[in-house]
Amino acid sequence: MILNASDLGWDESSGTDPFFPLDQMDSPPPYEVPPLTVWGIALCVSGTLIATENAIVVTTILATPSLRAPVFLLLASLGLADLLAGVALVVHFLFLFCVEPSDWSELLTSGLLVTSLTASLCSLMGVALDRYLSLSHALTYGSSQSRHRAAILLLLVWLGACIIGAGPAMGWHCLDNPNSCSVARPLTRTYLSLLCGGFLVVVMVTLQLYVGICRVARRHAHAIATQRHFLPANQSYASKHGRGKGFSRLILVLSVFVGCWMPFSLWGLLGDASSPPLYTYATLVPAAGSSLLNPILYSLRNKDIRKVLLQACCPHRYTQNTHIHYPVDV
């Protein structure tokens, strides 16, 4: 049996194929997943590593009742922020190579990254503030009032980070106006400029706090030296060696801190949508890499956290004993 075109309700003047309905012809072609690249593998692996190591730190602090000093609350906040950054990188990988990207996926990923980086940077400033207060107010450090103040500070930090991170989803984006885009799409140039300007302020305040830490430490050392008048040779060498080791650690922490956050903060202020994407990636990688280094530089260097982890890994080798916490040993 042969069907005529008129039997199918087809008009020759339409110019369409009679065997393909119009709704099928107008539908877009199916989305093809792009091939996996080296950048995609690095994105997934780095996000997984960041999320894993920070999840270990956060779980260790929250599961140990003895780790409730203000410094541990700040380190838990830092670990949670970096954990969220690792999750954001993995989600970005999934949207790039596994799921068809859309406007809402870009807004979700950018909101997660902005929230996590803001909370991470403010938590780093909180750690510096805690170090300064532990030296300048050593007698009252660790009291219930100090823990209460630290909890309020962290609540304000996370509330502010969530409000700032919700900016793109609330309409502060450039998806409808590409000319207003910044170096990090879909963030507008105004939004990113304010964000990076705030980052620079936090970086400067943190550096000023570390300068204050050095001054207080020198004042304490001078006071001890004037009280003792003289020291035995071996004790003097140990004291100098300890101060030199602490100073080198401080230089390392400050170098990593400035090297990770300063490039993107400056590039966000100077660049625009026409800037080469390579420069944006080159400045974002250190900022995201700080989430990988923070647990090593801050949490895992703490003797109490390291002791809990060793006891969990080797419970028969390390026994529970009393340890005096030194707040500046972070």
C-alpha positions in Angstrom: 0.0 0.0 0.0 1.4 3.4 -1.0 0.5 6.5 0.9 0.4 9.9 -0.8 1.6 13.0 0.8 -1.9 14.4 0.9 -3.0 11.4 3.0 -0.4 12.4 5.6 -1.7 16.0 5.7 1.5 17.3 4.1 1.6 20.6 2.2 4.2 20.7 -0.5 4.7 24.4 -0.1 5.9 23.8 3.5 9.2 22.4 2.3 9.4 19.8 5.1 9.8 16.1 5.0 6.4 14.3 5.3 7.9 11.5 7.4 9.3 13.8 10.2 6.8 15.8 12.3 7.5 19.4 13.0 8.0 19.0 16.7 10.8 16.5 16.1 12.5 18.7 13.5 12.5 21.8 15.8 14.0 19.9 18.8 17.7 20.6 19.4 20.2 17.8 18.8 21.0 15.7 21.9 23.8 17.0 24.1 27.1 15.4 23.6 29.4 15.0 26.6 32.8 16.6 25.9 35.8 14.3 26.1 37.7 14.2 29.4 40.8 16.3 29.4 43.8 16.7 31.7 42.2 19.8 33.2 39.1 17.8 34.0 41.0 15.0 35.7 43.0 17.5 37.7 39.8 19.2 38.7 38.2 16.0 39.9 41.3 14.7 41.7 42.1 18.0 43.5 38.5 18.5 44.6 38.4 14.9 46.0 41.7 15.4 47.8 40.6 18.7 49.3 37.2 17.4 50.4 38.7 14.2 51.9 41.5 15.7 54.0 39.3 18.5 55.3 36.5 16.1 56.1 39.0 14.2 58.3 40.0 17.4 60.1 36.4 18.5 60.7 35.4 15.0 61.9 38.4 14.7 64.2 37.6 18.1 65.9 33.9 17.5 66.2 34.2 14.0 67.5 36.7 14.8 70.2 35.2 16.5 73.3 38.6 17.8 74.5 39.0 19.9 71.3 36.7 22.7 72.3 39.1 25.6 72.7 38.5 28.7 70.5 41.3 27.8 68.2 39.7 24.4 67.4 36.4 26.0 66.6 38.2 28.3 64.1 40.1 25.3 62.6 36.8 23.4 62.3 35.3 26.4 60.5 38.4 26.6 58.2 38.2 22.9 57.4 34.4 23.1 56.7 35.0 26.0 54.3 37.8 24.2 52.5 35.6 21.0 52.4 32.9 23.1 50.7 35.5 24.3 48.2 36.4 20.7 47.3 32.8 19.8 46.9 32.3 22.8 44.6 35.3 21.7 42.4 33.8 18.2 42.1 30.3 19.6 41.3 31.9 21.8 38.6 33.6 18.8 37.1 30.3 16.9 37.0 28.6 19.8 35.2 31.4 20.1 32.7 31.9 16.5 31.8 28.9 14.4 33.0 25.8 16.6 32.9 24.6 19.1 30.4 25.6 22.6 31.7 22.9 25.3 32.2 22.6 28.7 33.7 21.6 27.4 37.1 24.5 25.0 37.2 26.9 28.0 36.7 25.2 30.0 39.4 25.3 27.1 41.8 29.0 26.4 41.2 30.0 30.0 41.4 27.9 30.5 44.6 29.5 27.5 46.3 33.0 28.7 45.4 32.4 32.3 46.5 30.9 31.1 49.8 33.7 28.6 50.5 36.5 31.0 49.6 35.0 33.8 51.6 34.5 31.7 54.7 38.0 30.1 54.3 39.7 33.5 54.1 37.8 34.9 57.0 38.5 31.8 59.1 42.2 32.3 58.4 41.9 35.8 59.7 40.1 34.4 62.8 43.0 32.0 63.3 45.5 34.9 63.2 43.3 36.9 65.7 43.2 33.9 68.0 47.0 33.6 67.9 47.3 37.3 68.8 44.8 37.1 71.6 46.4 33.9 73.0 49.6 35.8 73.4 48.4 39.2 74.5 45.6 37.8 76.8 47.2 34.5 77.9 45.5 34.4 81.3 41.9 34.6 80.0 42.5 32.6 76.9 40.4 29.4 76.6 37.7 30.5 79.0 34.0 29.9 78.3 33.6 33.6 77.5 36.3 33.2 74.8 34.6 30.2 73.3 31.3 32.1 73.3 32.9 35.0 71.4 34.6 32.6 69.0 31.2 31.0 68.3 29.5 34.4 67.6 32.4 35.4 65.3 32.1 32.2 63.3 28.3 32.6 63.1 28.8 36.1 61.7 31.5 34.8 59.3 29.3 32.1 57.8 26.2 34.3 57.7 28.2 36.9 55.7 29.8 34.3 53.5 26.4 32.8 52.6 24.9 36.2 51.9 27.8 37.1 49.6 27.7 33.7 47.9 24.0 34.0 47.2 24.6 37.2 45.2 24.8 35.5 41.8 21.7 33.3 42.4 19.8 36.4 43.5 20.3 38.1 40.2 23.8 39.7 40.5 25.2 37.9 37.4 26.1 38.6 33.8 24.2 35.8 32.0 21.7 38.3 30.5 24.4 40.9 29.8 27.7 39.4 28.6 29.2 42.9 28.4 29.2 43.2 32.2 31.0 39.9 32.8 34.2 39.8 34.8 37.1 37.5 34.4 35.1 34.8 36.2 31.8 34.2 34.5 29.0 34.5 35.5 30.1 37.1 38.1 29.7 40.7 37.1 32.7 43.0 37.2 31.2 45.1 39.9 30.5 42.1 42.1 33.9 40.6 41.6 35.6 44.0 42.2 33.8 44.3 45.5 34.6 40.7 46.4 38.3 41.0 45.6 38.5 44.4 47.4 37.1 42.7 50.5 39.6 39.9 50.1 42.5 42.4 50.0 41.2 44.1 53.2 41.1 40.8 55.0 44.6 39.9 53.7 45.9 43.2 55.0 44.2 42.8 58.4 45.6 39.3 58.7 49.1 40.5 57.9 48.7 43.2 60.5 47.7 40.7 63.1 50.8 38.6 62.4 52.9 41.7 62.8 51.3 42.2 66.2 52.0 38.6 67.0 55.7 39.2 66.3 55.8 42.3 68.5 54.1 40.6 71.4 56.4 37.6 71.1 59.5 39.8 71.1 58.2 41.7 74.1 57.7 38.5 76.0 61.1 37.2 75.1 62.7 40.5 76.2 60.8 40.4 79.5 62.0 36.8 80.2 65.6 37.7 79.3 65.6 40.7 81.7 64.2 38.6 84.5 66.8 35.8 84.2 69.8 38.1 83.5 71.7 35.2 82.1 71.0 31.7 80.7 73.1 28.5 80.7 74.7 27.9 77.4 72.6 24.8 76.4 69.4 26.6 77.4 70.3 29.7 75.5 70.9 27.6 72.4 67.6 25.8 72.8 65.8 29.1 73.2 67.4 30.6 70.1 66.8 27.4 68.1 63.1 27.4 69.1 62.6 31.0 68.2 64.3 30.5 64.9 62.1 27.5 64.1 59.0 29.4 65.1 60.0 32.4 63.0 60.6 30.2 59.9 57.2 28.6 60.3 55.6 32.0 60.5 57.4 33.1 57.3 56.2 29.9 55.6 52.6 30.4 56.7 52.6 34.1 55.6 54.3 33.3 52.2 51.7 30.6 51.4 48.9 32.9 52.5 49.9 35.9 50.5 51.0 33.7 47.5 47.6 32.0 47.4 45.3 34.9 47.8 47.0 38.0 46.5 47.1 37.1 42.7 43.4 36.5 42.3 42.5 39.5 44.5 44.5 41.8 42.3 43.5 40.1 39.0 39.8 40.4 39.9 40.3 44.1 40.2 42.4 44.7 37.1 41.0 42.2 34.6 37.8 42.2 32.6 35.8 39.9 30.3 38.2 40.4 27.4 41.2 39.3 29.4 42.8 35.9 28.5 41.1 33.0 30.4 44.5 31.5 31.1 45.4 34.4 33.5 42.1 33.7 35.4 42.9 30.1 35.8 46.5 30.9 36.8 45.3 33.1 39.6 42.4 30.8 40.7 44.5 27.7 41.0 46.5 29.1 44.0 43.4 30.3 45.7 41.8 26.9 45.4 45.1 25.3 46.3 45.1 27.1 49.6 42.2 24.7 50.6 44.6 21.8 50.0 47.4 23.4 52.0 45.4 24.8 54.9 45.0 21.4 56.8 48.7 20.8 56.6 49.8 24.2 57.6 47.2 24.8 60.4 45.3 21.7 61.6 47.8 18.9 61.2 50.6 21.0 62.8 48.6 21.2 66.0 49.9 18.6 68.5 46.4 17.8 70.0 44.8 17.1 66.6 47.8 15.1 65.4 47.7 13.1 68.6 44.0 12.3 68.2 44.7 11.1 64.6 47.6 8.9 65.7 45.5 7.4 68.4 42.7 6.6 65.9 45.2 5.0 63.4 47.3 3.2 66.1 45.1 2.8 69.2 47.5 0.2 70.8 50.6 2.3 70.4 49.4 5.7 71.6 47.7 5.8 75.0 45.5 8.5 76.3 47.4 10.9 78.6 47.2 14.4 79.8 48.4 17.1 77.4 48.7 20.8 78.1 47.3 22.8 75.1 49.4 25.7 73.9 47.0 27.9 71.9 49.8 29.4 69.7 50.9 25.9 68.6 48.7 26.0 65.4 
